[in-house]
Amino acid sequence: MPSADVLDQVRDIPIYRASVERGHFPILEKPEIARGFPDNWMTPRLARALETGEAEFVLSTGTNHARMQLIRPPYFLLHSYYRLWREHPELGASWRTGARRVSLTTVLATEHVARVNARKPGATPGERWLDDRTLYLNRRLDPADWDREDVERMLGEIREAAGAHPDGAYLLDCSGYHLAHLIRKVSAWGLWDGFPRPAGIVHAYEYTPLNVRAYLRSHFDCPVVDLFGSTELGYLFYSDAEGRYRPYLADMSVELIPVAPGSGIHSLIVTSVRNPYMPLVRYRSGDCVRTRDGSTDPERIVSFCGREKELLPTPEGPVAQADLDRRITGVSDRVFLHHLRLTGDGGCRLAYTTFDDVPLTPDETARLAASVAALTGRSCRVEHRARIPVGRSGKYAWLTASDPS
């Protein structure tokens, strides 16, 4: 049962009435949230909030999965984000003194900001400043397509944002992959003199591989922080500069439930009243975690290891995105992008790129193929590629189901 204060906030919401009467709350799945929406959430208070604009209908980002309709206060996620930046032990000082946030992530995010701005009175077409603190940089779907003009424009906009702070401080919010692409192009074209160093870096949009995290740290002498959250929940955990995760659970609680006996992978179950208009009780977020000792103690989370829908079944139990990532990192720190494709003959192909565009050695290739085969229970062929295209969402998928080959 949720706590008494949570019960007080949900007892009048139709979706929870039966659970309150039974004294038991089952795990709340995404399809149940959508069934009968919005009537299954409607209360007199919510109806008034929708009328006054204190609440609004939005869609979850859904870049890799089906989008879900939500009700929340305007700028709910952004306020959660800014509050966490303000209170973060390594980022807070810069944020509180007015450092701007420069965001380098998917073009879909940039286009969303432009659409939001287009609805404002006196809007400038294509405006990419979300507010007075945050500028979105990326204008292309695939960061591999950035040309020198794109990169020089982005660096110029970064310099402008940094110049607004008395100490030249700014915070770089990114997809780790996108920033790694930018680093490679800045290095190739000798543009480092025009790239102001950030006061802090946050990657918060998707799982960031260990090699990519290390690559970012090798190029910037500042905290590189991971934030974990979602559109519907806000932010729940953050890492410190050493990569250790800390809970950020104001108005929230978390349960971990094993996805399979002995797998060490747990489903993240969240109870949150942070959004007063759509509180979620025992909600399955769809994310998976691993803990330091395999226990269900949320204080011991060491990895947000991927999405539950993307777990790969194997004879030894489910495999998560982070499990494959650890195998790759264990062989070489030069691997940048990777993609595992299951093949119709029961095997798999691991395609990869490297930061320096040089293929792995034959010995490394053989060791990686053997390691992936041991992990997946499938024979594995490892292939170097000059490029792995980004998906339609602007994000990279780690796994693709069987093809006919």
C-alpha positions in Angstrom: 0.0 0.0 0.0 1.2 3.5 -0.7 1.7 5.9 2.2 -1.3 7.7 3.8 -0.4 11.0 2.1 -0.3 9.4 -1.3 -3.7 7.7 -0.6 -5.1 11.1 0.2 -4.0 12.5 -3.2 -5.3 9.6 -5.3 -8.4 8.3 -3.7 -10.8 10.4 -5.8 -9.2 9.6 -9.1 -11.3 7.0 -11.0 -8.4 4.8 -12.1 -7.4 4.2 -8.4 -10.9 3.9 -6.8 -11.0 0.1 -6.9 -7.5 -0.2 -5.6 -8.2 2.1 -2.7 -11.3 0.0 -1.8 -9.4 -3.3 -2.1 -6.4 -2.0 -0.1 -4.1 -3.2 -2.9 -2.5 -1.4 -5.8 -1.4 -3.6 -8.7 1.5 -2.4 -10.9 0.3 0.3 -13.2 1.1 -0.5 -16.8 1.1 2.0 -19.7 -1.9 0.5 -21.5 -4.0 0.9 -18.3 -3.1 4.6 -18.2 -4.4 5.0 -21.7 -7.6 2.9 -21.2 -10.5 5.4 -21.0 -8.2 8.4 -21.0 -8.8 11.2 -19.9 -12.0 10.2 -18.0 -10.1 7.6 -16.0 -8.1 10.5 -14.5 -10.7 13.2 -14.3 -11.7 14.9 -11.1 -13.3 18.3 -10.4 -9.9 19.6 -9.5 -8.3 18.4 -12.7 -11.2 19.7 -14.8 -10.8 23.2 -13.3 -7.0 23.1 -13.9 -7.5 22.2 -17.5 -10.0 25.1 -17.9 -7.6 27.6 -16.3 -4.4 26.3 -18.1 -2.8 25.1 -14.8 -2.8 21.6 -16.5 -2.5 20.6 -20.1 -2.5 17.6 -22.4 0.9 16.5 -23.7 2.4 13.4 -25.3 5.4 11.6 -24.0 8.5 11.9 -26.2 8.2 8.4 -27.6 11.2 8.5 -29.8 11.8 4.8 -29.7 8.4 3.6 -28.4 4.7 4.4 -28.7 3.9 7.8 -27.4 1.6 8.1 -24.4 -0.9 10.9 -23.7 -0.4 12.7 -20.4 -1.8 15.5 -18.3 0.6 17.7 -16.4 1.4 21.3 -15.4 3.0 23.4 -18.2 6.7 23.0 -18.4 6.6 20.2 -15.8 9.7 18.4 -17.1 11.6 21.6 -17.6 11.0 22.8 -14.1 12.0 19.4 -12.8 15.2 19.7 -14.9 16.1 23.2 -13.8 15.4 22.4 -10.1 17.8 19.4 -10.3 20.5 21.5 -12.0 20.1 24.2 -9.4 20.5 21.7 -6.5 23.2 19.4 -8.1 26.4 19.4 -6.1 28.7 19.9 -9.1 26.4 21.9 -11.5 24.5 24.0 -9.0 27.0 26.8 -8.5 27.2 27.6 -12.2 23.4 27.3 -12.7 22.6 29.6 -9.7 25.0 32.3 -11.1 23.1 32.4 -14.4 25.0 30.1 -16.7 23.0 29.3 -19.8 22.1 25.8 -20.9 23.1 24.8 -24.4 21.4 21.6 -25.6 22.9 19.3 -28.2 20.5 16.5 -28.8 18.1 15.2 -31.5 16.7 17.4 -34.2 13.3 16.3 -33.1 13.9 18.1 -29.8 15.0 21.2 -31.6 11.9 21.1 -33.9 9.7 20.7 -30.8 11.1 23.9 -29.3 10.6 25.7 -32.6 6.9 24.5 -32.7 6.4 25.6 -29.1 7.9 29.0 -29.9 5.8 29.4 -33.1 2.7 29.5 -31.0 3.9 32.5 -28.9 2.8 36.0 -29.9 5.2 37.8 -32.1 7.2 34.6 -32.7 10.3 34.5 -34.8 10.2 31.5 -37.3 12.5 28.7 -36.3 13.4 30.2 -32.9 15.5 27.7 -30.9 15.8 29.5 -27.6 13.3 27.6 -25.3 13.5 30.4 -22.8 16.1 32.8 -21.6 18.3 30.0 -20.3 18.2 27.2 -22.9 19.3 27.1 -26.6 18.9 24.0 -28.8 21.7 23.7 -31.4 21.1 20.7 -33.7 19.4 21.1 -37.1 20.1 17.8 -38.7 18.7 14.3 -38.1 22.1 12.5 -38.3 25.0 14.2 -36.5 27.4 12.3 -38.9 26.0 14.7 -41.6 27.1 17.9 -39.9 29.4 19.8 -42.2 31.9 22.4 -41.3 29.3 25.2 -41.7 27.0 23.4 -39.2 29.8 22.9 -36.7 31.1 26.5 -37.0 27.5 27.8 -36.5 27.0 25.7 -33.4 30.4 26.8 -31.9 29.4 30.4 -32.6 26.1 30.0 -30.8 27.9 28.3 -27.9 30.3 31.2 -27.7 27.4 33.6 -27.6 25.7 31.7 -24.8 28.9 31.6 -22.8 29.5 35.3 -23.3 26.3 36.1 -21.5 27.9 35.0 -18.2 30.5 37.2 -16.4 32.9 34.2 -16.2 32.1 32.7 -19.6 30.4 29.8 -17.9 27.7 27.7 -19.6 26.3 24.1 -19.1 26.3 21.7 -22.0 23.2 19.4 -22.1 23.5 16.7 -24.6 23.0 13.2 -26.0 26.4 11.7 -25.4 26.5 10.4 -29.0 25.9 13.9 -30.4 28.6 15.5 -28.3 31.1 12.7 -29.3 30.3 13.4 -33.0 30.9 17.1 -32.4 34.3 16.4 -30.7 35.4 14.2 -33.6 34.5 17.0 -36.2 36.1 19.8 -34.1 39.2 17.7 -33.8 39.3 16.8 -37.5 38.9 20.5 -38.6 41.2 22.0 -35.9 38.4 24.1 -34.4 39.1 23.7 -30.6 40.2 27.3 -30.2 36.6 28.3 -31.0 35.0 25.8 -28.6 34.6 27.3 -25.1 35.0 24.7 -22.4 31.7 24.1 -20.5 31.4 24.4 -16.7 29.6 21.0 -16.7 28.2 18.5 -19.1 24.9 16.5 -18.7 23.8 13.6 -20.8 20.2 12.8 -20.1 18.4 11.6 -23.2 19.3 7.9 -23.6 21.7 5.2 -22.4 25.2 6.5 -22.9 27.8 3.7 -23.5 30.8 3.5 -21.2 33.3 4.3 -24.0 31.3 7.4 -25.0 31.3 8.6 -21.4 35.0 8.1 -21.1 35.6 9.8 -24.5 33.7 12.9 -23.2 35.7 13.0 -20.0 39.0 12.7 -21.9 38.2 15.9 -23.8 36.7 18.1 -21.1 38.0 19.0 -17.6 34.6 19.4 -16.0 31.9 17.3 -14.3 30.2 14.9 -16.8 26.9 13.9 -15.2 24.2 11.5 -16.2 20.5 12.3 -15.3 17.8 9.6 -15.4 14.1 10.4 -15.8 11.2 10.4 -18.2 8.6 12.8 -19.6 5.9 11.5 -17.3 7.9 11.3 -14.1 10.5 14.1 -14.3 14.0 13.3 -13.0 14.7 10.5 -10.4 18.4 9.9 -10.2 21.6 11.8 -11.0 25.2 10.8 -11.1 28.1 12.7 -9.5 31.3 13.4 -11.3 32.6 9.9 -10.4 29.6 8.3 -12.0 27.9 7.1 -8.8 24.1 7.5 -8.8 22.2 9.5 -6.2 18.4 9.4 -5.7 16.4 12.6 -6.4 13.1 11.3 -5.2 11.1 14.4 -3.9 7.5 13.3 -3.8 8.5 9.9 -5.1 9.4 6.4 -4.0 10.9 3.5 -6.0 10.6 -0.3 -6.0 12.7 -2.8 -7.9 11.2 -6.0 -9.2 13.4 -8.7 -10.8 12.5 -9.2 -14.5 13.6 -12.9 -14.3 14.9 -15.0 -11.4 18.7 -14.7 -11.0 19.1 -12.2 -13.9 20.2 -9.3 -11.7 18.1 -7.0 -13.9 15.2 -5.2 -12.2 12.1 -3.3 -13.5 11.8 0.2 -12.1 8.5 0.7 -10.4 7.8 4.3 -9.4 5.2 6.0 -7.2 5.1 9.7 -7.8 2.8 12.5 -6.8 5.2 15.1 -8.2 2.7 15.8 -10.9 -0.4 16.7 -8.9 -2.8 16.2 -11.9 -1.7 12.7 -12.9 -0.1 11.0 -9.8 1.3 7.6 -10.7 1.1 4.8 -8.1 3.3 1.7 -8.7 3.9 2.7 -12.3 6.1 0.5 -14.5 8.4 3.0 -16.2 9.7 0.5 -18.7 13.3 1.0 -17.6 15.7 -1.6 -16.2 18.4 -1.2 -13.6 21.2 -3.3 -12.0 22.3 -2.9 -8.4 25.7 -3.3 -6.8 24.8 -6.6 -5.2 21.9 -7.8 -7.3 19.4 -6.9 -4.5 16.2 -4.9 -4.9 17.6 -2.0 -2.9 17.2 1.3 -4.9 20.0 2.9 -2.9 22.4 0.4 -4.6 21.6 1.1 -8.2 24.8 1.2 -10.3 23.4 1.1 -13.8 20.2 2.2 -15.7 20.8 -0.6 -18.2 18.2 -0.2 -20.9 14.5 -0.6 -21.7 12.5 -3.6 -20.6 11.0 -4.0 -24.1 14.5 -4.2 -25.5 15.8 -7.0 -23.4 17.2 -9.9 -25.4 16.1 -13.3 -24.3 19.0 -15.8 -24.2 19.4 -19.4 -22.8 21.1 -17.8 -19.7 18.4 -15.2 -19.1 17.7 -11.7 -20.4 20.4 -9.5 -21.7 20.2 -5.7 -21.4 21.8 -2.9 -23.5 24.4 -2.2 -20.8 25.4 -5.9 -20.7 26.5 -5.8 -24.4 28.1 -2.4 -23.7 30.3 -3.9 -21.0 31.4 -6.7 -23.3 32.5 -4.2 -25.9 34.3 -1.9 -23.5 36.1 -5.0 -22.1 37.7 -5.6 -25.5 38.4 -2.0 -26.7 37.9 1.6 -25.6 38.1 2.7 -29.3 34.6 1.5 -30.2 32.2 4.4 -30.7 28.8 3.3 -32.1 27.6 -0.3 -32.2 24.5 -2.1 -33.3 23.6 -5.8 -32.8 21.4 -7.4 -35.5 19.9 -10.8 -34.9 20.0 -13.0 -38.0 17.5 -15.6 -39.3 20.0 -18.4 -38.9 20.1 -18.0 -35.1 23.3 -16.0 -35.1 23.9 -12.2 -34.8 26.0 -9.5 -36.4 27.7 -6.8 -34.4 28.4 -3.7 -36.5 30.6 -1.0 -34.9 32.5 2.2 -35.7 35.5 3.5 -33.8 36.4 7.0 -32.6 39.5 7.0 -34.8 37.9 5.2 -37.8 40.5 2.4 -37.5 39.1 -1.1 -37.3 39.8 -3.4 -34.4 42.8 -5.7 -34.7 42.1 -9.3 -35.8 42.7 -10.4 -32.2 40.3 -7.8 -30.8 37.7 -8.8 -33.4 38.0 -12.4 -32.5 37.8 -11.7 -28.7 34.7 -9.5 -29.2 32.9 -12.1 -31.4 33.6 -14.7 -28.7 32.5 -12.5 -25.9 29.2 -11.5 -27.6 28.5 -15.1 -28.5 29.0 -16.1 -24.9 26.6 -13.3 -23.8 23.9 -14.0 -26.3 24.1 -17.7 -26.9 24.4 -16.9 -30.7 27.3 -17.2 -33.0 28.5 -13.7 -33.8 30.1 -12.0 -36.7 31.8 -8.6 -35.9 32.0 -6.0 -38.7 33.7 -2.6 -38.8 31.7 0.1 -40.5 32.6 3.6 -41.5 29.1 4.7 -40.4 26.1 3.5 -38.5 23.1 5.7 -39.4 20.9 7.2 -36.7 17.3 6.1 -36.4 14.3 8.1 -37.5 14.0 9.3 -33.9 17.4 10.8 -34.0 18.6 8.2 -31.5 20.6 5.0 -32.0 19.0 1.6 -31.5 21.3 -1.0 -30.0 19.3 -4.1 -31.1 17.4 -5.1 -34.2 15.4 -8.3 -34.5 16.1 -11.1 -37.0 16.4 -10.4 -40.7 16.3 -13.1 -43.4 20.1 -13.3 -43.9 
